[in-house]
Amino acid sequence: MNRTVIRSTALLMSTLLSGGLLAGCAWSIGSDRAAKVVSQPTRGQELIDLQKARDQGAINEDEYQTQRKRILEH
């Protein structure tokens, strides 16, 4: 009976330890650390977005030209 209790306890402990390690691994893979990597838009994408803003009336022509010039100078 002692051997059965020892084996059961050992099996339970190894299962819990394995599960804990896997859960930690999954947490680190699925964490938002990777999501914090932000890529900068290209100049082309900035110009496209700027044009869309102008076309939709979010900015006027003067604002468009000012921002377009800023994008192209960088």
C-alpha positions as CSV (number, residue, x, y, z in Angstrom):
1,M,0.0,0.0,0.0
2,N,2.8,2.4,0.7
3,R,4.3,1.8,-2.7
4,T,0.9,2.6,-4.3
5,V,0.6,5.9,-2.4
6,I,4.2,6.8,-3.2
7,R,3.7,6.0,-6.9
8,S,0.4,7.9,-7.1
9,T,2.0,10.9,-5.3
10,A,5.0,10.8,-7.7
11,L,2.7,10.6,-10.7
12,L,0.6,13.4,-9.5
13,M,3.6,15.6,-8.8
14,S,5.2,15.0,-12.2
15,T,1.8,15.6,-13.9
16,L,1.4,18.9,-12.0
17,L,5.0,20.0,-12.7
18,S,4.7,19.1,-16.4
19,G,1.4,21.0,-16.7
20,G,2.8,24.0,-14.9
21,L,5.9,24.1,-17.2
22,L,3.7,23.8,-20.3
23,A,1.3,26.5,-19.1
24,G,4.2,28.8,-18.5
25,C,5.6,28.1,-21.9
26,A,2.2,28.8,-23.5
27,W,1.9,32.0,-21.5
28,S,5.2,33.3,-22.7
29,I,4.4,32.4,-26.3
30,G,1.0,34.0,-26.2
31,S,2.0,37.0,-24.2
32,D,1.6,40.5,-25.5
33,R,5.3,41.1,-25.5
34,A,5.4,40.3,-29.2
35,A,2.4,42.5,-29.8
36,K,4.3,45.5,-28.6
37,V,6.6,45.4,-31.5
38,V,5.3,48.1,-33.8
39,S,6.5,48.6,-37.3
40,Q,6.7,52.0,-38.7
41,P,4.6,52.6,-41.8
42,T,6.4,53.2,-45.0
43,R,6.3,56.6,-46.7
44,G,4.1,55.2,-49.3
45,Q,1.6,54.0,-46.7
46,E,1.7,57.3,-44.9
47,L,0.9,59.1,-48.2
48,I,-1.9,56.7,-49.0
49,D,-3.4,57.2,-45.5
50,L,-3.0,61.0,-45.8
51,Q,-4.7,61.0,-49.2
52,K,-7.6,59.0,-47.7
53,A,-8.0,61.4,-44.9
54,R,-8.2,64.3,-47.4
55,D,-10.6,62.4,-49.6
56,Q,-12.9,61.7,-46.7
57,G,-12.8,65.3,-45.5
58,A,-10.9,64.6,-42.3
59,I,-8.3,67.2,-43.3
60,N,-8.4,70.1,-45.8
61,E,-6.1,70.7,-48.8
62,D,-3.7,72.9,-46.9
63,E,-3.3,70.4,-44.1
64,Y,-2.8,67.7,-46.7
65,Q,0.0,69.6,-48.5
66,T,1.7,70.5,-45.2
67,Q,1.7,66.8,-44.0
68,R,2.7,65.6,-47.5
69,K,5.7,67.8,-47.5
70,R,6.7,66.7,-44.0
71,I,6.4,63.0,-45.0
72,L,8.5,63.5,-48.2
73,E,11.2,65.5,-46.4
74,H,11.9,62.7,-43.9
